[in-house]
Amino acid sequence: MCVVAAAGSSKQGHVFGLGALRNEVLPAFEASSSAQHPFEEPEIITQWLEEVEAELKQSREEKQEFQRRFESMEKIVQSLASHNA
């Protein structure tokens, strides 16, 4: 919890500025700081990066397809405009 880290604590473990909330906030902070974050595992990071890269590749391909379709439609509109002029 950032509040505890940012506020700091005394040698006795009292968190500055929390007063009576210390008993509620500190146990939650200690539990979360001792639990391992899922992104700390290299395999999970690697898998997550591969998924993000695959999604990015798909997004780029979709963007290119939309760009091709847009350019085709633009040519059709220009052609129709020149025939009506």
Buried (B, 14 or more C-beta within 10 A) or exposed (E): BEEBEEEEBEEEEEBEEBEEEBEEBBEEBEEEEEEEEEEEEEEEEEEEEEEEEEEEEEEEEEEEEEEEEEEEEEEEEEEEEEEEE
